[in-house]
Amino acid sequence: MRRLFQFLLKRPLTWLAKFSGSPDKEAVFKSLNRLLRMAGRKGRIIKVLSFDAEKDQFVVFSDQHKGNGDKGDDFRYSEQNYIQALTHYYQSGFSFINLGDSEELWKYQPQQVIDACTAVFKAEAAFQPHQRYIKTFGNHDLLWKDRLTLEKLMGTNFTLPLPVWEAVLLCTTIDGQSLRILLTHGHQGDSLSDNNALSTWLVAHLWAPLQRYLRININTPSSTTTLRNKHNRIMYQWSGMQNNLLLITGHTHQPVFASGFYSDHPANQIDKEAALPLKPTYFNTGCCCFTDGDITGIEISNGDIRLVKWYDEPTGTQRKVLEAISLKQVLADMQ
């Protein structure tokens, strides 16, 4: 029966996914503008947090896509590096911002992921009692937007209530100048996952279970170069138009540091329109499910912002700084 439904539905569902997953500039701009307008309002849309750039420390990881440990689980290669990285950041006093698609709920039932990832959830939950854990949702773990479902399933790992936000806004002042850092998963502009309450319910409760049953592999920005470039370009364009604001997203699985402003390597440059002047306003965490077991993330600490990688060595998990610059310099170069 599954094969029959695969034959009948694969083509229309794949078309629909590609259509919805291709970001539209106007829709992305509208969604990100909405997020900024929601700053300071009550609810679980955006968490606003003031911080001291010289003293406070944050690490940002996204796109773990935790599964049930089978051959289709993209996270299984990175699990140990991820746990070791979180242990380091917990012991070093960092706050952890979990930026969405942490659980792969399009492929797997939530309880399967929870049962298979006990050690991982324990490493994440260690930050919570110290008010150092911030969780946002992405399009592949959109189910956590449903508070009742979240509290039903996550109570064994986390202390309830567990707020799950759409975005985080970090605010600081450097040499008398304000700097804001907006962090969100980056699926804004996806007509299925970033729309009204009806469409998000349909994705979480109908679309994801249907994809799991049919076992259809659908291209998304994380697996399609054209969509990755389009996504990064649009996000960069929006961030470059803002006043003293940096944008950090995930979603594409492609690390980006300061729009490539401080790098001469073409691979680190935003695929942008030539008419746009380059500004160091856009960052992307990359992901925690590379097939070689590497994970990448963004650190904010000691007045700096860094792109880091954690990887395997014979002596154990190692950390490497790929790019780094002071927030003071970024703020100056944005002007």
Disulfide bonds with the S-S distance in Angstrom:
none
